[in-house]
Every structure is written in structure tokens, then in C-alpha cells.
Amino acid sequence: MAEDLKSLDDLKSAVAGTAASEAPAREPKRDSLGRAYATGKRKDAVARVWIKPGSGRVTVNGKPINDYFARPVLQMILRQPFQVAGVSDQFDVMATVKGGGLSGQAGAVKHGISKALQFYDPALRGALKAAGFLTRDSRVVERKKYGKAKARRSFQFSKR
């Protein structure tokens, strides 16, 4: 093959021919029950999320979304991926989440739902990626330093 390439034009045409034929289309990743699985993370929370076609029922750790996440803001966070993808009330979600507080857990479930939607239907990837839902939010609590009251706060200064 290296002998056939005499100029840069030959190289460009060879690369253009292979790139189009070798670009694999993403395939859906589903288990034997027709569910898509993904893991979502945020702060110290880790969520395992399964989605399947249904009526829009969301259960977190065996409880309905209204019972587990009582604050409307947290419920809104969980519904964002469905609204962005345009598939509201079309999937049932079953999630188990451990670690962190409620806000971190809601973010972890949102991340897991977004990834699971993308695995279920790869056509939804563009909308979810543009909204930034497939990227793990890497912000975590800063550690406490010695000689400090908290991570950065100094002890109160006393003149006398």
C-alpha cells in the first residue's frame, strides 16, 4: 500500500475512503429484559440506573421519586434528561443510589439516566451531550488542611 501512494492527494483519497467505511455506528446496549444500564456519579454519590420503555415511573432505592426526593428542585433535576431528549413519560427508571447527600444523589441519578438513555437509543446522544449531561461533574469537596479550621478558613486571629 505504501508503494501505491505517490503524492499527498493519493494519501487524502486513501484516508477518505477508509474513514467513511470504517466509522462504526453506535449500537444500542440492552440486556435480555430490554433494559439499558448505566452508572452515574456526582460528589460521593454513586447511582446504578436501569431504564426500560414504560409510563414514566421513577423509583429510587425502592421508593417513588416523590418520597425519596421530597424537594421539587431535586425531582426537576431527575426529569431534565428526559425533557432534553424529548422522551418524557416514555421510560420507567429503577435506580439504586449510595453515598453522599440528597443533592449529590440526585445529580448521580441524573448522570446515570442520561448515560442509560444514550445506551438505549444512541440517536439521543447528541442532545444529551450538547446539554452536558453525559459529562461527570468532577467537583468534589476540598480536603481539610492542617493548621486551618476548614479547607481554607484560618483560625480567628486574636491580638491579645
N, C-alpha and C positions, 0 to 999 in steps of 0.2 A: 504494500500500500504506500509506503514511503517513497518508492521509486516513481509512482504514478503522479505525485504532486510536483509540478514544475514551477508553480507560481502561487502567490497568495490567493488569487482568485480560485484556483483549484482547491486550496485548503478551505476557503469560505464555503464553497459549494459542497464539499465533503462534510463539513461540520453541520451545515444547514440541513442536509439530507438525513443525517443520523439523529439530530436533535428532535426533529418532528416525529420520527418513527419510534424513538426510544423513550419519549416522555410518557410515563405511565399515568393513566387516570386513577385518581383515588377510588378505592372500593369501600363500600360500607363494611363496618366491623360489627357484626351482631352474633349473639350466642344462639344456641339451639332453640331458645324460647322467643327469639325475635327481639331481644333487648340489646341495647348498647350500654357499655360500662365505661366509666372514666373516674379518675381520681382528681379531686380538686383540693387546692391548698391555699391557705391565707393565714398569715401570722403563725400561730402554733396549732391551728385547727387543720385537720385532715378529713375530707369527706369522700366517701365511696358512694357513687351515684349510678343508678340503673334507670334508663328510660325505655318506655315501650309505648306504642300507639294506644291512646285511650281518651278519657274525657277531661283530662287536665287535673286529676287528683294528685296532690303532692303530700307525701308522708316523710317525715324526718324522725329517725330513731323510733319508728312505730307510732308516732303521733301525727295528727293533721298539722298542716303548716300554721293554722291559726292558733293552735295550742302551743306548739314548740316555739315559734317566733311570734310573740304577742304584739310586738311593736309593728305598726303598719309599714314603717320605713324598711324593716328587715324583710317583710313579705314582698315589698316592691322590688328589693334587690334581687330576690329569687326569681321574680317574674320577668326581669329585664331581658335575659337571653331569648325567651320565647317571643317577646314583642319585637326585638330587633330582627329575629329570623322570620317573623311573620307566621308563626305556628302556635299561637295562643290557644290553649284548651285542646290541643291535639295529642299531647303526650302525658302519660302518667309517670310520676317520678317517685322512686323509692331511694332514700338516702340514709346512710348512717354516718354520723359525724362525731369525732372525738377531739378533745383538746381545745384550748383557747376559750374565749368568751363568746357571747352570742353574736357580736358583730363579726368577729373573725370566722365563726362557724357559718354565718350567712354568706360571707364572701367565698368561703371554701365550697359551699354547695353551689353557688352561682358559677364558680370556675368549673366545677365538675359537670354541671348541667350543660355548660357551653361546650366542653370537650365531648361529652356524650352525644349532643346534637350533631356535632361535626362528624363523629364516628358513624352515627346512624344515617345521616344524609350529607355526604361530602359537598353537595351543592350549597349548603348553608354556610360553609367555611368562610367565604368572602365577607358576608355581612357580619359574622361574629368576630372575625379578625379585624375588620375596619373599626368596630366598636371597642376593640381592645379587650374582649372577654376571654380570649384564648391565652393571654399572657398572664403568668402567675405574678401577683403583686408581691414583690420581693421585700417590701418594707417590714421590718420586724423591730421589736423593742430593743433599744440600745442597752448594753450591759452596764451595770453599776461599776464605777471605778473607785479604787481605794483612795482615801483622802477626800472623798466627795460625799455629800449627803445622798445624792441620786446619781444619775449618769453624768450630768454636767453641773448640777447645782452645788455650790460651795456651802460650807457651814456658815452660819451667821457670824459676821465679824463683830468682835467686842473690843472697844477701845480700852476699857478698864476691866 
